[in-house]
Amino acid sequence: MEKLINKINKFQQNVFKYNINDAVGNLQQIVSELEGIIGIVSSDEVKKIHEILEYINSAFHNKDYLLMADLFEYELISCLNNISDEERLN
């Protein structure tokens, strides 16, 4: 999970520096990491991740990279942290 969060942070840094091409490259890495996580979490968590990704996809199509960065930080990372917390409790 930490590896994925680091990739998300790298995406955000590239957006804030307006290195959009690099940020888009980071997206491919993020999606690859998410594919692995989706296979090990509950269906409710998959639904939540999917919902967040729909918003991120919409922002991407609108070329609203700052909104994408915010969605990653305030929605996806928060969701991933909740998943990590639940895994620690089990």
N, CA, C and O atoms as CSV, one atom per row, in Angstrom:
chain,resi,resn,atom,element,x,y,z
A,1,MET,N,N,0.824,-1.189,0.000
A,1,MET,CA,C,0.000,0.000,0.000
A,1,MET,C,C,0.873,1.259,0.000
A,1,MET,O,O,0.558,2.248,-0.662
A,2,GLU,N,N,1.957,1.204,0.742
A,2,GLU,CA,C,2.853,2.355,0.834
A,2,GLU,C,C,3.448,2.706,-0.533
A,2,GLU,O,O,3.620,3.879,-0.866
A,3,LYS,N,N,3.757,1.677,-1.310
A,3,LYS,CA,C,4.306,1.881,-2.648
A,3,LYS,C,C,3.312,2.650,-3.530
A,3,LYS,O,O,3.697,3.555,-4.271
A,4,LEU,N,N,2.041,2.281,-3.439
A,4,LEU,CA,C,1.000,2.955,-4.209
A,4,LEU,C,C,0.853,4.411,-3.773
A,4,LEU,O,O,0.748,5.308,-4.609
A,5,ILE,N,N,0.845,4.637,-2.483
A,5,ILE,CA,C,0.708,6.007,-1.976
A,5,ILE,C,C,1.891,6.857,-2.413
A,5,ILE,O,O,1.719,8.036,-2.721
A,6,ASN,N,N,3.076,6.287,-2.444
A,6,ASN,CA,C,4.241,7.028,-2.943
A,6,ASN,C,C,4.075,7.402,-4.417
A,6,ASN,O,O,4.465,8.495,-4.828
A,7,LYS,N,N,3.502,6.505,-5.205
A,7,LYS,CA,C,3.271,6.799,-6.622
A,7,LYS,C,C,2.218,7.892,-6.789
A,7,LYS,O,O,2.325,8.737,-7.679
A,8,ILE,N,N,1.219,7.871,-5.943
A,8,ILE,CA,C,0.206,8.932,-5.975
A,8,ILE,C,C,0.848,10.267,-5.616
A,8,ILE,O,O,0.567,11.282,-6.253
A,9,ASN,N,N,1.703,10.270,-4.605
A,9,ASN,CA,C,2.395,11.508,-4.227
A,9,ASN,C,C,3.274,12.022,-5.361
A,9,ASN,O,O,3.371,13.230,-5.579
A,10,LYS,N,N,3.906,11.113,-6.073
A,10,LYS,CA,C,4.730,11.502,-7.220
A,10,LYS,C,C,3.859,12.123,-8.315
A,10,LYS,O,O,4.248,13.113,-8.933
A,11,PHE,N,N,2.685,11.540,-8.551
A,11,PHE,CA,C,1.738,12.102,-9.508
A,11,PHE,C,C,1.398,13.541,-9.112
A,11,PHE,O,O,1.434,14.451,-9.941
A,12,GLN,N,N,1.072,13.727,-7.840
A,12,GLN,CA,C,0.704,15.061,-7.367
A,12,GLN,C,C,1.851,16.054,-7.552
A,12,GLN,O,O,1.631,17.181,-7.996
A,13,GLN,N,N,3.043,15.652,-7.223
A,13,GLN,CA,C,4.200,16.541,-7.395
A,13,GLN,C,C,4.355,16.945,-8.854
A,13,GLN,O,O,4.630,18.109,-9.149
A,14,ASN,N,N,4.184,16.006,-9.759
A,14,ASN,CA,C,4.292,16.329,-11.179
A,14,ASN,C,C,3.188,17.276,-11.626
A,14,ASN,O,O,3.433,18.167,-12.440
A,15,VAL,N,N,1.988,17.100,-11.113
A,15,VAL,CA,C,0.895,18.014,-11.451
A,15,VAL,C,C,1.223,19.414,-10.936
A,15,VAL,O,O,1.063,20.395,-11.663
A,16,PHE,N,N,1.677,19.510,-9.695
A,16,PHE,CA,C,1.958,20.824,-9.108
A,16,PHE,C,C,3.109,21.533,-9.816
A,16,PHE,O,O,3.181,22.762,-9.819
A,17,LYS,N,N,4.012,20.751,-10.415
A,17,LYS,CA,C,5.111,21.329,-11.198
A,17,LYS,C,C,4.699,21.510,-12.661
A,17,LYS,O,O,5.485,21.995,-13.475
A,18,TYR,N,N,3.496,21.127,-12.982
A,18,TYR,CA,C,2.921,21.155,-14.319
A,18,TYR,C,C,3.716,20.305,-15.300
A,18,TYR,O,O,3.865,20.662,-16.469
A,19,ASN,N,N,4.220,19.188,-14.817
A,19,ASN,CA,C,4.847,18.163,-15.652
A,19,ASN,C,C,3.768,17.138,-16.002
A,19,ASN,O,O,3.778,16.010,-15.509
A,20,ILE,N,N,2.847,17.552,-16.858
A,20,ILE,CA,C,1.658,16.744,-17.135
A,20,ILE,C,C,2.018,15.413,-17.786
A,20,ILE,O,O,1.434,14.384,-17.447
A,21,ASN,N,N,2.969,15.417,-18.715
A,21,ASN,CA,C,3.351,14.157,-19.362
A,21,ASN,C,C,3.870,13.147,-18.343
A,21,ASN,O,O,3.542,11.962,-18.408
A,22,ASP,N,N,4.680,13.623,-17.406
A,22,ASP,CA,C,5.180,12.737,-16.359
A,22,ASP,C,C,4.043,12.265,-15.453
A,22,ASP,O,O,4.013,11.108,-15.034
A,23,ALA,N,N,3.110,13.170,-15.155
A,23,ALA,CA,C,1.971,12.821,-14.304
A,23,ALA,C,C,1.134,11.730,-14.959
A,23,ALA,O,O,0.702,10.789,-14.294
A,24,VAL,N,N,0.905,11.857,-16.261
A,24,VAL,CA,C,0.125,10.837,-16.978
A,24,VAL,C,C,0.862,9.498,-16.942
A,24,VAL,O,O,0.235,8.447,-16.813
A,25,GLY,N,N,2.181,9.535,-17.055
A,25,GLY,CA,C,2.965,8.307,-16.920
A,25,GLY,C,C,2.805,7.687,-15.550
A,25,GLY,O,O,2.764,6.464,-15.417
A,26,ASN,N,N,2.713,8.532,-14.520
A,26,ASN,CA,C,2.479,8.036,-13.161
A,26,ASN,C,C,1.129,7.341,-13.046
A,26,ASN,O,O,0.979,6.405,-12.261
A,27,LEU,N,N,0.149,7.791,-13.818
A,27,LEU,CA,C,-1.185,7.184,-13.765
A,27,LEU,C,C,-1.139,5.706,-14.127
A,27,LEU,O,O,-1.821,4.887,-13.511
A,28,GLN,N,N,-0.346,5.377,-15.112
A,28,GLN,CA,C,-0.235,3.976,-15.519
A,28,GLN,C,C,0.299,3.123,-14.374
A,28,GLN,O,O,-0.171,2.007,-14.153
A,29,GLN,N,N,1.267,3.641,-13.657
A,29,GLN,CA,C,1.830,2.916,-12.517
A,29,GLN,C,C,0.805,2.784,-11.396
A,29,GLN,O,O,0.706,1.736,-10.758
A,30,ILE,N,N,0.049,3.842,-11.162
A,30,ILE,CA,C,-0.967,3.827,-10.106
A,30,ILE,C,C,-2.033,2.777,-10.414
A,30,ILE,O,O,-2.422,1.999,-9.543
A,31,VAL,N,N,-2.501,2.766,-11.667
A,31,VAL,CA,C,-3.528,1.798,-12.058
A,31,VAL,C,C,-3.009,0.367,-11.902
A,31,VAL,O,O,-3.742,-0.510,-11.446
A,32,SER,N,N,-1.771,0.132,-12.271
A,32,SER,CA,C,-1.189,-1.209,-12.117
A,32,SER,C,C,-1.180,-1.630,-10.652
A,32,SER,O,O,-1.514,-2.770,-10.330
A,33,GLU,N,N,-0.802,-0.723,-9.773
A,33,GLU,CA,C,-0.794,-1.031,-8.332
A,33,GLU,C,C,-2.207,-1.282,-7.815
A,33,GLU,O,O,-2.428,-2.178,-7.000
A,34,LEU,N,N,-3.159,-0.488,-8.293
A,34,LEU,CA,C,-4.544,-0.653,-7.851
A,34,LEU,C,C,-5.107,-1.999,-8.269
A,34,LEU,O,O,-5.888,-2.601,-7.532
A,35,GLU,N,N,-4.723,-2.475,-9.438
A,35,GLU,CA,C,-5.206,-3.782,-9.897
A,35,GLU,C,C,-4.851,-4.875,-8.898
A,35,GLU,O,O,-5.656,-5.772,-8.646
A,36,GLY,N,N,-3.666,-4.807,-8.335
A,36,GLY,CA,C,-3.260,-5.787,-7.336
A,36,GLY,C,C,-4.055,-5.676,-6.053
A,36,GLY,O,O,-4.372,-6.686,-5.426
A,37,ILE,N,N,-4.376,-4.469,-5.663
A,37,ILE,CA,C,-5.117,-4.248,-4.419
A,37,ILE,C,C,-6.565,-4.696,-4.555
A,37,ILE,O,O,-7.140,-5.260,-3.624
A,38,ILE,N,N,-7.149,-4.442,-5.721
A,38,ILE,CA,C,-8.555,-4.781,-5.919
A,38,ILE,C,C,-8.793,-6.277,-5.741
A,38,ILE,O,O,-9.876,-6.691,-5.328
A,39,GLY,N,N,-7.798,-7.074,-6.048
A,39,GLY,CA,C,-7.944,-8.517,-5.897
A,39,GLY,C,C,-7.966,-9.003,-4.465
A,39,GLY,O,O,-8.329,-10.152,-4.214
A,40,ILE,N,N,-7.585,-8.155,-3.511
A,40,ILE,CA,C,-7.488,-8.633,-2.120
A,40,ILE,C,C,-8.411,-7.912,-1.141
A,40,ILE,O,O,-8.385,-8.201,0.056
A,41,VAL,N,N,-9.226,-6.976,-1.635
A,41,VAL,CA,C,-10.103,-6.231,-0.732
A,41,VAL,C,C,-11.549,-6.675,-0.917
A,41,VAL,O,O,-11.877,-7.372,-1.878
A,42,SER,N,N,-12.403,-6.268,0.004
A,42,SER,CA,C,-13.816,-6.657,-0.041
A,42,SER,C,C,-14.535,-5.981,-1.208
A,42,SER,O,O,-14.046,-5.005,-1.776
A,43,SER,N,N,-15.682,-6.510,-1.544
A,43,SER,CA,C,-16.458,-5.949,-2.660
A,43,SER,C,C,-16.913,-4.520,-2.361
A,43,SER,O,O,-17.006,-3.704,-3.278
A,44,ASP,N,N,-17.197,-4.207,-1.101
A,44,ASP,CA,C,-17.574,-2.832,-0.743
A,44,ASP,C,C,-16.417,-1.874,-0.982
A,44,ASP,O,O,-16.613,-0.759,-1.465
A,45,GLU,N,N,-15.220,-2.312,-0.642
A,45,GLU,CA,C,-14.039,-1.472,-0.858
A,45,GLU,C,C,-13.753,-1.305,-2.349
A,45,GLU,O,O,-13.335,-0.235,-2.791
A,46,VAL,N,N,-13.979,-2.369,-3.121
A,46,VAL,CA,C,-13.807,-2.285,-4.576
A,46,VAL,C,C,-14.780,-1.270,-5.157
A,46,VAL,O,O,-14.409,-0.476,-6.021
A,47,LYS,N,N,-16.021,-1.293,-4.686
A,47,LYS,CA,C,-17.029,-0.327,-5.160
A,47,LYS,C,C,-16.600,1.098,-4.861
A,47,LYS,O,O,-16.732,1.983,-5.706
A,48,LYS,N,N,-16.084,1.321,-3.656
A,48,LYS,CA,C,-15.637,2.660,-3.264
A,48,LYS,C,C,-14.470,3.113,-4.136
A,48,LYS,O,O,-14.453,4.248,-4.612
A,49,ILE,N,N,-13.498,2.231,-4.346
A,49,ILE,CA,C,-12.353,2.567,-5.200
A,49,ILE,C,C,-12.829,2.863,-6.614
A,49,ILE,O,O,-12.368,3.819,-7.237
A,50,HIS,N,N,-13.746,2.054,-7.122
A,50,HIS,CA,C,-14.280,2.248,-8.474
A,50,HIS,C,C,-14.971,3.605,-8.591
A,50,HIS,O,O,-14.800,4.309,-9.586
A,51,GLU,N,N,-15.737,3.962,-7.591
A,51,GLU,CA,C,-16.430,5.257,-7.591
A,51,GLU,C,C,-15.421,6.414,-7.641
A,51,GLU,O,O,-15.593,7.365,-8.403
A,52,ILE,N,N,-14.392,6.318,-6.836
A,52,ILE,CA,C,-13.355,7.358,-6.821
A,52,ILE,C,C,-12.662,7.424,-8.179
A,52,ILE,O,O,-12.400,8.511,-8.692
A,53,LEU,N,N,-12.368,6.266,-8.759
A,53,LEU,CA,C,-11.709,6.237,-10.066
A,53,LEU,C,C,-12.588,6.831,-11.163
A,53,LEU,O,O,-12.071,7.416,-12.116
A,54,GLU,N,N,-13.899,6.690,-11.045
A,54,GLU,CA,C,-14.802,7.323,-12.014
A,54,GLU,C,C,-14.674,8.843,-11.952
A,54,GLU,O,O,-14.647,9.510,-12.987
A,55,TYR,N,N,-14.594,9.391,-10.739
A,55,TYR,CA,C,-14.411,10.838,-10.593
A,55,TYR,C,C,-13.049,11.271,-11.143
A,55,TYR,O,O,-12.938,12.304,-11.803
A,56,ILE,N,N,-12.030,10.480,-10.866
A,56,ILE,CA,C,-10.688,10.796,-11.365
A,56,ILE,C,C,-10.681,10.745,-12.891
A,56,ILE,O,O,-10.076,11.602,-13.535
A,57,ASN,N,N,-11.340,9.759,-13.467
A,57,ASN,CA,C,-11.419,9.633,-14.921
A,57,ASN,C,C,-12.133,10.830,-15.537
A,57,ASN,O,O,-11.710,11.347,-16.571
A,58,SER,N,N,-13.208,11.266,-14.905
A,58,SER,CA,C,-13.934,12.437,-15.386
A,58,SER,C,C,-13.042,13.683,-15.354
A,58,SER,O,O,-13.030,14.471,-16.299
A,59,ALA,N,N,-12.307,13.848,-14.274
A,59,ALA,CA,C,-11.383,14.987,-14.166
A,59,ALA,C,C,-10.300,14.895,-15.238
A,59,ALA,O,O,-9.907,15.909,-15.815
A,60,PHE,N,N,-9.815,13.677,-15.504
A,60,PHE,CA,C,-8.787,13.478,-16.526
A,60,PHE,C,C,-9.308,13.896,-17.900
A,60,PHE,O,O,-8.619,14.596,-18.642
A,61,HIS,N,N,-10.516,13.471,-18.233
A,61,HIS,CA,C,-11.088,13.817,-19.532
A,61,HIS,C,C,-11.341,15.317,-19.670
A,61,HIS,O,O,-11.346,15.855,-20.778
A,62,ASN,N,N,-11.549,15.983,-18.539
A,62,ASN,CA,C,-11.709,17.442,-18.548
A,62,ASN,C,C,-10.375,18.174,-18.411
A,62,ASN,O,O,-10.334,19.402,-18.337
A,63,LYS,N,N,-9.285,17.402,-18.377
A,63,LYS,CA,C,-7.930,17.939,-18.214
A,63,LYS,C,C,-7.813,18.796,-16.945
A,63,LYS,O,O,-7.084,19.787,-16.907
A,64,ASP,N,N,-8.552,18.383,-15.916
A,64,ASP,CA,C,-8.523,19.072,-14.626
A,64,ASP,C,C,-7.584,18.293,-13.704
A,64,ASP,O,O,-8.016,17.544,-12.829
A,65,TYR,N,N,-6.295,18.496,-13.931
A,65,TYR,CA,C,-5.278,17.722,-13.226
A,65,TYR,C,C,-5.203,18.074,-11.747
A,65,TYR,O,O,-4.856,17.223,-10.927
A,66,LEU,N,N,-5.520,19.305,-11.399
A,66,LEU,CA,C,-5.533,19.676,-9.977
A,66,LEU,C,C,-6.652,18.953,-9.237
A,66,LEU,O,O,-6.470,18.514,-8.102
A,67,LEU,N,N,-7.812,18.829,-9.884
A,67,LEU,CA,C,-8.900,18.069,-9.268
A,67,LEU,C,C,-8.491,16.612,-9.106
A,67,LEU,O,O,-8.791,15.984,-8.091
A,68,MET,N,N,-7.805,16.079,-10.111
A,68,MET,CA,C,-7.317,14.706,-9.995
A,68,MET,C,C,-6.402,14.557,-8.784
A,68,MET,O,O,-6.537,13.615,-8.004
A,69,ALA,N,N,-5.473,15.492,-8.635
A,69,ALA,CA,C,-4.540,15.438,-7.504
A,69,ALA,C,C,-5.304,15.483,-6.178
A,69,ALA,O,O,-4.972,14.762,-5.237
A,70,ASP,N,N,-6.326,16.333,-6.114
A,70,ASP,CA,C,-7.134,16.424,-4.894
A,70,ASP,C,C,-7.906,15.132,-4.640
A,70,ASP,O,O,-7.981,14.661,-3.505
A,71,LEU,N,N,-8.478,14.560,-5.700
A,71,LEU,CA,C,-9.218,13.303,-5.535
A,71,LEU,C,C,-8.304,12.184,-5.067
A,71,LEU,O,O,-8.682,11.371,-4.223
A,72,PHE,N,N,-7.105,12.147,-5.617
A,72,PHE,CA,C,-6.145,11.141,-5.157
A,72,PHE,C,C,-5.840,11.345,-3.680
A,72,PHE,O,O,-5.863,10.395,-2.897
A,73,GLU,N,N,-5.558,12.578,-3.305
A,73,GLU,CA,C,-5.134,12.832,-1.927
A,73,GLU,C,C,-6.263,12.664,-0.917
A,73,GLU,O,O,-6.105,11.974,0.090
A,74,TYR,N,N,-7.404,13.299,-1.189
A,74,TYR,CA,C,-8.452,13.355,-0.178
A,74,TYR,C,C,-9.452,12.209,-0.255
A,74,TYR,O,O,-10.165,11.949,0.715
A,75,GLU,N,N,-9.517,11.532,-1.371
A,75,GLU,CA,C,-10.454,10.424,-1.499
A,75,GLU,C,C,-9.734,9.070,-1.558
A,75,GLU,O,O,-9.962,8.203,-0.715
A,76,LEU,N,N,-8.874,8.901,-2.550
A,76,LEU,CA,C,-8.261,7.585,-2.747
A,76,LEU,C,C,-7.285,7.226,-1.628
A,76,LEU,O,O,-7.338,6.118,-1.094
A,77,ILE,N,N,-6.404,8.143,-1.273
A,77,ILE,CA,C,-5.447,7.837,-0.188
A,77,ILE,C,C,-6.194,7.579,1.111
A,77,ILE,O,O,-5.821,6.688,1.876
A,78,SER,N,N,-7.237,8.344,1.364
A,78,SER,CA,C,-8.040,8.125,2.566
A,78,SER,C,C,-8.663,6.728,2.547
A,78,SER,O,O,-8.667,6.031,3.561
A,79,CYS,N,N,-9.184,6.329,1.401
A,79,CYS,CA,C,-9.768,4.995,1.251
A,79,CYS,C,C,-8.706,3.913,1.459
A,79,CYS,O,O,-8.948,2.919,2.144
A,80,LEU,N,N,-7.543,4.113,0.870
A,80,LEU,CA,C,-6.456,3.137,1.013
A,80,LEU,C,C,-5.981,3.040,2.459
A,80,LEU,O,O,-5.677,1.950,2.944
A,81,ASN,N,N,-5.917,4.170,3.141
A,81,ASN,CA,C,-5.526,4.158,4.562
A,81,ASN,C,C,-6.544,3.395,5.394
A,81,ASN,O,O,-6.175,2.664,6.313
A,82,ASN,N,N,-7.825,3.561,5.075
A,82,ASN,CA,C,-8.868,2.808,5.790
A,82,ASN,C,C,-8.713,1.313,5.557
A,82,ASN,O,O,-8.874,0.514,6.480
A,83,ILE,N,N,-8.399,0.936,4.319
A,83,ILE,CA,C,-8.182,-0.477,4.012
A,83,ILE,C,C,-6.986,-1.005,4.801
A,83,ILE,O,O,-7.044,-2.100,5.361
A,84,SER,N,N,-5.905,-0.230,4.846
A,84,SER,CA,C,-4.712,-0.641,5.601
A,84,SER,C,C,-5.032,-0.797,7.081
A,84,SER,O,O,-4.581,-1.745,7.724
A,85,ASP,N,N,-5.812,0.136,7.620
A,85,ASP,CA,C,-6.189,0.058,9.034
A,85,ASP,C,C,-7.006,-1.195,9.315
A,85,ASP,O,O,-6.797,-1.862,10.329
A,86,GLU,N,N,-7.944,-1.520,8.411
A,86,GLU,CA,C,-8.765,-2.711,8.588
A,86,GLU,C,C,-7.924,-3.982,8.520
A,86,GLU,O,O,-8.152,-4.934,9.267
A,87,GLU,N,N,-6.937,-3.984,7.601
A,87,GLU,CA,C,-6.062,-5.154,7.487
A,87,GLU,C,C,-5.263,-5.364,8.770
A,87,GLU,O,O,-5.049,-6.500,9.193
A,88,ARG,N,N,-4.827,-4.277,9.383
A,88,ARG,CA,C,-4.057,-4.385,10.633
A,88,ARG,C,C,-4.910,-4.925,11.769
A,88,ARG,O,O,-4.411,-5.629,12.647
A,89,LEU,N,N,-6.202,-4.592,11.752
A,89,LEU,CA,C,-7.092,-5.049,12.811
A,89,LEU,C,C,-7.442,-6.533,12.680
A,89,LEU,O,O,-7.758,-7.194,13.670
A,90,ASN,N,N,-7.383,-7.040,11.466
A,90,ASN,CA,C,-7.759,-8.451,11.242
A,90,ASN,C,C,-6.631,-9.385,11.485
A,90,ASN,O,O,-6.790,-10.597,11.339
